[in-house]
Amino acid sequence: MKKLLLMLVFAGFVSACGADYLRKESYPEVDGFDIDQEAQIEDSAEHREVVAVLIEYRGALVNKDIGRLKRLIADDYYSNAGTTNTTSDDYGAGELPEVFELLSQHADEVKYDVVLKAVSVDGKKASVDYEYKYAYQYDVDGQPSWDAGVDLNRLEMEQREGDWKIVSGL
């Protein structure tokens, strides 16, 4: 019996010394942001910095804050739009102002909720995997319409002059 009690105490001690993970409770004031309950993202300064960029990106998108969006994105941003068999839908930082302009002029309301799935930091490179639920309202011939959906995404980031910048994945 003493042996069993000793094993239970030791097991409790080992689990108490385990890694701390990021949880939603770490971000109680952030609307539209959640962390997957099964995610095991170590609670570290680097991970928090990268997650802060995702949260800021989400807020800028919802508020249609084009200036803030531009500040988050690297000058050499590039995306293949999720397709590797063609370059016809690829775009870079040069095309983003047009996309942002469409957003600010034609989307009357934007909803964009994210659920963080994973974070990886390797030196000055990072990736953030998340699920997003979007809905935006726009006007068609005087009638409000909504488009909505759910998808998974990965933002790729690089640290530039001390700041994390999005280099791919919008």
KOLPASE-44759 format. One record per residue (C-alpha): x, y, z; residue in three letters. Coordinates in steps of 0.2 Angstrom, whole numbers, padded with zeros to 4 digits, always signed. Each point is the difference from the previous one (the first is absolute). Layout:
XYZALA
...
***
This chain:
+0000+0000+0000MET
+0014+0012+0004LYS
+0008-0004-0017LYS
-0017+0004-0009LEU
-0002+0017+0010LEU
+0018+0004-0004LEU
-0003-0003-0018MET
-0015+0011+0000LEU
+0009+0014+0009VAL
+0014-0001-0012PHE
-0012+0000-0016ALA
-0008+0015+0007GLY
+0016+0009+0003PHE
+0006-0004-0018VAL
-0016+0006-0008SER
+0000+0016+0010ALA
+0018+0003-0007CYS
-0006-0002-0018GLY
+0000+0014-0013ALA
-0012+0014+0002ASP
-0011+0002-0016TYR
-0009+0015-0007LEU
-0019+0000+0004ARG
-0014+0011-0004LYS
+0001+0006+0018GLU
+0016+0009-0005SER
-0010+0011-0011TYR
-0016+0004+0008PRO
-0003+0017-0007GLU
+0002-0006-0018VAL
-0016-0002-0009ASP
-0001-0012-0015GLY
+0016-0009+0005PHE
+0001-0017+0008ASP
+0013-0014+0002ILE
-0005-0018-0004ASP
-0001-0010+0016GLN
+0010-0014-0007GLU
+0014+0012-0005ALA
+0017-0002+0009GLN
+0008+0017-0003ILE
+0014+0003+0012GLU
-0003+0016+0009ASP
+0016+0010-0005SER
+0004+0018-0004ALA
+0003-0005-0018GLU
-0016-0009-0002HIS
-0010+0015+0008ARG
+0009+0012-0012GLU
-0006-0010-0015VAL
-0017-0003+0007VAL
-0001+0019+0003ALA
+0002+0003-0019VAL
-0014-0012-0004LEU
-0011+0009+0012ILE
+0005+0017-0007GLU
-0003-0006-0018TYR
-0017-0006+0005ARG
-0005+0016+0008GLY
+0007+0010-0015ALA
-0011-0010-0011LEU
-0016+0001+0010VAL
+0003+0019+0002ASN
+0005+0002-0019LYS
+0015+0009+0007ASP
+0010+0000-0016ILE
+0015+0009+0007GLY
+0002-0012+0014ARG
-0001-0015-0013LEU
+0014+0008-0010LYS
+0011+0002+0015ARG
-0002-0019+0004LEU
+0005-0006-0017ILE
+0018-0002-0006ALA
+0005+0010-0016ASP
+0004-0017-0009ASP
-0016-0008+0005TYR
-0005-0014-0012TYR
-0014-0012-0001SER
-0004-0014-0012ASN
-0018+0001+0005ALA
+0000-0018+0005GLY
+0004-0007-0017THR
+0016-0007-0006THR
-0004-0006-0017ASN
-0003+0018-0007THR
+0008+0017+0003THR
-0015+0009-0008SER
-0008+0003+0018ASP
+0016+0004+0009ASP
+0002+0018+0007TYR
+0012+0010+0010GLY
+0001+0016+0010ALA
-0003+0010-0016GLY
-0017-0007-0002GLU
-0006+0002+0018LEU
-0005+0018+0000PRO
-0013-0004-0013GLU
-0007-0014+0010VAL
+0000+0011+0016PHE
-0009+0014-0010GLU
-0013-0012-0005LEU
-0002-0006+0018LEU
-0002+0018+0007SER
-0012+0006-0014GLN
-0011-0015-0003HIS
-0001-0010+0017ALA
-0013+0009+0011ASP
+0004-0011+0014GLU
+0014-0013+0003VAL
-0001-0014+0013LYS
+0016-0011+0002TYR
+0002-0012+0014ASP
+0016-0010+0002VAL
+0004-0016+0010VAL
+0019-0002+0003LEU
+0005-0018-0004LYS
+0020+0001+0000ALA
+0015+0011+0001VAL
+0017-0004-0006SER
+0015+0012+0002VAL
+0017-0005-0007ASP
+0012+0015+0002GLY
-0006+0014-0010LYS
-0014-0010-0009LYS
-0017-0004+0007ALA
-0016-0008-0006SER
-0017+0001+0008VAL
-0014-0013-0004ASP
-0018+0005+0004TYR
-0018-0003-0005GLU
-0010+0015-0005TYR
-0018+0004-0002LYS
-0004+0015-0011TYR
-0016+0009-0005ALA
-0001+0017-0009TYR
-0014+0010-0005GLN
-0001+0009-0016TYR
-0013+0009-0011ASP
-0006-0007-0016VAL
-0012+0011-0010ASP
-0006+0008+0017GLY
-0003-0016+0008GLN
+0012-0006+0015PRO
+0008-0017-0003SER
+0011-0010+0010TRP
+0014-0012-0004ASP
+0007-0012+0013ALA
+0011-0015+0002GLY
+0012-0010+0011VAL
+0018-0005-0005ASP
+0017-0004+0006LEU
+0015+0012-0003ASN
+0018+0002+0004ARG
+0009+0016+0002LEU
+0018+0000-0004GLU
+0010+0014+0009MET
+0018+0006+0001GLU
+0008+0011+0012GLN
+0006+0016-0008ARG
+0009+0014+0010GLU
-0007-0007+0016GLY
-0018-0002-0006ASP
-0010-0015-0006TRP
-0006+0003-0018LYS
-0012-0010-0010ILE
+0009-0007-0016VAL
-0014-0012-0006SER
-0017-0007+0004GLY
-0013+0014-0001LEU
***
